[in-house]
Amino acid sequence: MQPTKPSAKPLVPRTPSLRAMTEAVQDCRGCELYKRATQAVFGEGPSKAEVMFVGEQPGDQEDKAGHPFVGPAGRTLDKAMAEAGIDRSKAYVTNAVKHFKFEERGKRRIHKKPLDSEVTACRPWLEAEIEIVKPRLLVALGATAAAALGGKAVKLTQQRGQFLAHPKAEALMLTIHPSYLFRLRDPEGKRLEYERFVKDLSGIGAYLKGTSGK
């Protein structure tokens, strides 16, 4: 008999609501990441948002504050959303993994990519969020979120900016995670990549307007 794979599924409330899950996730032991994180960071936004943005995992500042996308990447996302005409207060933002995974370098805590097994263990929380919010459009920010939402068949580099079929929403769109921009050292390359990111996000409003009533 094969050992049971780690999963948060038994911990998701039987009658899930965003409030109930926000409280329950703090007791999540679905994988080992809870042992070092300050707290779990659940998604935030309207319970019936048209758009759900999904990132990889909380960062250092999110782990301390208990809110998603409040650090440097979050501020970049806010700026890009504003330039693209998207009201963040009307969007739901969350992550594929709810605990911060990191390695220590001196006094700094540096992001460490979660394993596939950790993303899989945390997926029941994300699936429950999607089930409650019922977004028309899912937006995967980065490769980890793309895999969590679309499986390994989706390829960010090849399908970025496209609207793909998804069983739980009208469509799934793939784009970069805003933290990617911080890894670009060439100023001109960073500027161009940011403009492309804004263009990706601008497509969201056009998509929703173009498919409204369909």
C-alpha positions as CSV (number, residue, x, y, z in Angstrom):
1,M,0.0,0.0,0.0
2,Q,1.5,3.3,-1.1
3,P,1.8,6.1,1.6
4,T,-0.7,8.9,1.5
5,K,0.6,12.0,-0.3
6,P,0.6,15.2,1.8
7,S,-2.6,17.2,1.2
8,A,-4.5,20.1,2.7
9,K,-7.8,18.6,1.6
10,P,-8.9,17.2,5.0
11,L,-8.3,20.7,6.5
12,V,-10.6,22.6,4.1
13,P,-13.9,23.3,5.9
14,R,-16.7,21.1,4.8
15,T,-18.9,24.1,4.1
16,P,-16.2,26.4,2.8
17,S,-16.5,30.2,2.8
18,L,-13.6,32.7,2.4
19,R,-13.9,33.7,6.0
20,A,-13.9,30.1,7.3
21,M,-11.0,29.2,5.1
22,T,-9.0,32.3,6.1
23,E,-9.2,31.1,9.7
24,A,-8.8,27.3,9.0
25,V,-5.7,27.8,6.8
26,Q,-3.7,29.0,9.8
27,D,-3.9,25.4,11.2
28,C,-2.8,23.9,7.8
29,R,-0.3,21.1,8.2
30,G,-0.8,19.8,4.6
31,C,3.0,20.0,4.0
32,E,6.1,21.0,5.9
33,L,6.2,24.6,4.9
34,Y,4.2,25.8,7.9
35,K,7.0,24.9,10.3
36,R,9.2,27.9,9.3
37,A,6.7,30.4,8.0
38,T,5.3,33.1,10.3
39,Q,1.7,32.4,9.2
40,A,-0.4,31.2,6.3
41,V,-1.3,33.9,3.8
42,F,-4.7,33.4,2.3
43,G,-6.3,35.2,-0.7
44,E,-8.1,38.5,-0.5
45,G,-10.7,40.3,-2.6
46,P,-14.4,40.3,-3.4
47,S,-16.2,36.9,-3.0
48,K,-17.5,37.2,-6.5
49,A,-14.7,38.9,-8.4
50,E,-14.6,38.6,-12.1
51,V,-10.8,38.1,-12.2
52,M,-8.6,36.0,-9.9
53,F,-4.9,36.6,-9.9
54,V,-2.8,33.6,-8.7
55,G,0.9,34.0,-7.8
56,E,3.4,31.4,-6.6
57,Q,3.6,32.0,-2.8
58,P,3.8,34.7,-0.2
59,G,7.1,36.6,0.0
60,D,8.9,37.9,3.1
61,Q,6.7,40.9,3.6
62,E,3.5,39.0,3.0
63,D,4.6,36.3,5.5
64,K,5.0,39.0,8.1
65,A,1.9,41.0,7.3
66,G,-0.5,38.1,6.6
67,H,-1.7,39.7,3.3
68,P,-1.0,38.7,-0.3
69,F,0.9,40.9,-2.7
70,V,1.9,43.7,-0.3
71,G,5.7,43.6,-0.9
72,P,7.7,44.9,-3.8
73,A,6.1,42.5,-6.3
74,G,2.7,43.5,-5.0
75,R,3.4,47.2,-5.5
76,T,4.6,46.5,-9.0
77,L,1.4,44.5,-9.7
78,D,-0.7,47.4,-8.3
79,K,1.1,49.9,-10.6
80,A,0.7,47.7,-13.7
81,M,-2.9,47.0,-12.9
82,A,-3.6,50.7,-12.6
83,E,-1.9,51.4,-15.9
84,A,-3.9,48.6,-17.5
85,G,-7.2,50.0,-16.2
86,I,-7.8,47.3,-13.7
87,D,-9.2,48.1,-10.2
88,R,-7.4,45.9,-7.8
89,S,-10.2,46.3,-5.2
90,K,-12.5,44.4,-7.6
91,A,-10.0,41.6,-8.2
92,Y,-9.2,38.6,-6.0
93,V,-5.5,37.9,-5.4
94,T,-4.0,34.8,-4.0
95,N,-1.2,32.3,-4.3
96,A,-0.8,28.6,-5.3
97,V,1.1,28.0,-2.0
98,K,-0.1,29.7,1.2
99,H,3.1,29.5,3.3
100,F,6.4,31.3,2.6
101,K,9.3,29.0,1.6
102,F,12.7,30.6,2.0
103,E,16.4,30.1,2.7
104,E,18.3,32.3,5.1
105,R,21.2,34.5,3.9
106,G,22.5,36.4,6.8
107,K,19.6,38.3,8.2
108,R,17.6,38.1,4.9
109,R,15.0,35.5,4.0
110,I,15.3,34.7,0.3
111,H,12.4,33.2,-1.7
112,K,12.9,29.5,-2.5
113,K,10.7,27.9,-5.2
114,P,8.2,25.4,-3.8
115,L,8.4,21.8,-4.9
116,D,5.7,20.3,-7.1
117,S,4.6,18.2,-4.1
118,E,4.1,21.3,-2.0
119,V,2.1,23.0,-4.7
120,T,0.0,19.8,-5.0
121,A,-0.5,19.6,-1.3
122,C,-1.8,23.1,-1.2
123,R,-4.0,22.9,-4.2
124,P,-7.2,22.1,-2.3
125,W,-7.2,25.6,-0.8
126,L,-6.8,27.2,-4.3
127,E,-9.5,24.9,-5.7
128,A,-11.9,25.9,-2.9
129,E,-11.2,29.6,-3.5
130,I,-12.0,29.2,-7.2
131,E,-15.2,27.3,-6.4
132,I,-16.4,30.1,-4.1
133,V,-15.3,33.2,-6.1
134,K,-16.2,31.7,-9.5
135,P,-14.1,34.1,-11.4
136,R,-14.8,34.6,-15.1
137,L,-11.0,34.8,-15.7
138,L,-8.1,33.2,-14.0
139,V,-4.7,34.9,-14.4
140,A,-1.6,32.9,-13.6
141,L,1.3,35.0,-12.5
142,G,4.4,33.0,-13.3
143,A,5.2,29.4,-14.1
144,T,4.3,27.9,-10.8
145,A,0.8,29.4,-10.9
146,A,0.5,28.4,-14.5
147,A,1.2,24.7,-13.6
148,A,-1.0,24.8,-10.6
149,L,-4.0,26.1,-12.7
150,G,-3.3,24.5,-16.0
151,G,-1.1,21.5,-15.4
152,K,2.3,20.8,-17.0
153,A,0.8,21.0,-20.5
154,V,0.6,24.8,-20.3
155,K,3.8,26.7,-21.2
156,L,4.2,30.2,-20.0
157,T,6.9,31.1,-22.6
158,Q,4.8,29.9,-25.5
159,Q,1.2,30.8,-24.3
160,R,1.8,34.1,-22.5
161,G,-1.0,36.6,-23.0
162,Q,-3.3,34.0,-24.6
163,F,-6.7,33.1,-23.2
164,L,-6.8,29.3,-22.7
165,A,-9.7,27.0,-21.9
166,H,-10.2,26.1,-18.3
167,P,-12.8,23.9,-16.6
168,K,-13.4,26.3,-13.7
169,A,-13.6,29.6,-15.5
170,E,-14.3,31.1,-18.9
171,A,-10.6,31.3,-19.6
172,L,-7.1,31.1,-18.1
173,M,-4.4,33.7,-19.0
174,L,-0.7,33.3,-18.4
175,T,1.8,36.1,-17.8
176,I,4.9,36.7,-15.7
177,H,5.1,37.1,-12.0
178,P,6.0,40.7,-11.3
179,S,9.0,39.6,-9.2
180,Y,10.6,38.4,-12.5
181,L,11.2,42.1,-13.3
182,F,13.5,42.5,-10.3
183,R,15.8,39.8,-11.7
184,L,16.4,41.8,-14.9
185,R,19.6,43.8,-14.7
186,D,19.4,45.6,-18.0
187,P,17.3,48.8,-17.5
188,E,16.0,48.8,-21.1
189,G,15.2,45.2,-21.0
190,K,13.3,45.7,-17.7
191,R,11.4,48.6,-19.2
192,L,10.3,46.6,-22.2
193,E,9.3,43.6,-20.1
194,Y,7.3,45.8,-17.8
195,E,5.5,47.4,-20.8
196,R,4.7,43.9,-22.1
197,F,3.4,42.9,-18.7
198,V,1.1,45.9,-18.7
199,K,0.0,44.9,-22.2
200,D,-0.8,41.5,-21.0
201,L,-3.0,42.9,-18.2
202,S,-4.6,45.4,-20.5
203,G,-6.0,42.4,-22.4
204,I,-8.0,41.3,-19.3
205,G,-10.3,44.3,-19.5
206,A,-10.7,43.9,-23.3
207,Y,-11.5,40.2,-22.8
208,L,-14.1,40.8,-20.1
209,K,-15.8,43.6,-22.2
210,G,-15.7,41.5,-25.3
211,T,-17.2,38.4,-23.7
212,S,-19.8,40.1,-21.5
213,G,-23.2,38.7,-22.0
214,K,-22.0,35.7,-23.9
